[in-house]
Structure formats: structure tokens, C-alpha cells
Amino acid sequence: MNGEAAGVVGAGGTFLLLIVVVWQVAVTWRARMLSAREEQYKQLALKYAKLMEDNLELHRRSLDELTQARLSIEALEKRTHAIE
């Protein structure tokens, strides 16, 4: 009976050790996945910030071009009214 108890305890300990090892592997894998996902989010945020800066620059250029066009049209209208 003593040998059977030792076998049961040994089997239970081995089973418990396997559970702990699998659990730790799963936790480590999850941490790596979260870390990789966080790095992807950082890269995406940097890309978004760059796109926003580019968009702002394009907007400024468009405003400058529209302002120049408006000034040219106003000058043309003044000349046209002066001729009439």
C-alpha cells in the first residue's frame, strides 16, 4: 500500500508539474503576443501622426493657393471694372 501511495503522489506531482509548465508557456506566449501587438500599435500611431502632418501641410498649401487665386481674381475684377 505504501508503494501505491508513492506512485499516486508521484503521478499527481508529475501531472501538476506538467500543468504548471504548460501554464507558464501559455503566459509567456501571451505576453509576447501582447508586446508584439503593442509595438504594432506604436508603429501605427507614428504612421498616423506622419499622415496627419502631411495632411496639414497639404491643407496649408491649398489655402495658400486659394488665397493667391482669390487675390488674382480680385485684381482681375478691379481691372475689368476699371475698363468698363
Buried (B, 14 or more C-beta within 10 A) or exposed (E): EEEEEEEEEEEEEEEEEEEEEEEEEEEEEEEEEEEEEEEEEEEEEEEEEEEEEEEEEEEEEEEEEEEEEEEEEEEEEEEEEEEE
